[in-house]
């Protein structure tokens, strides 16, 4: 059961990368996608962690709301 939950979790995370449009923007270049994620991790380890989290959380919630309203793909 744990394996199935982990697989579902990983699929959902991959879906977020697609939903954000990153795959299309970088022409499915996985090195670039990993680089983006590494850069995000570096920023989250920095002094402005809370501000970055607040900004990204707002943007993410807005994107989810737009998708639910049919404004986004």
Secondary structure, DSSP 4 states (H G I P E B T S, - for coil): -HHHHHHHHHHHHHHHHHHTTHHHHTTT-HHHHHHHHHHHHHHHTSTTHHHHHHHHHHHHHHHHHHHHHTS--
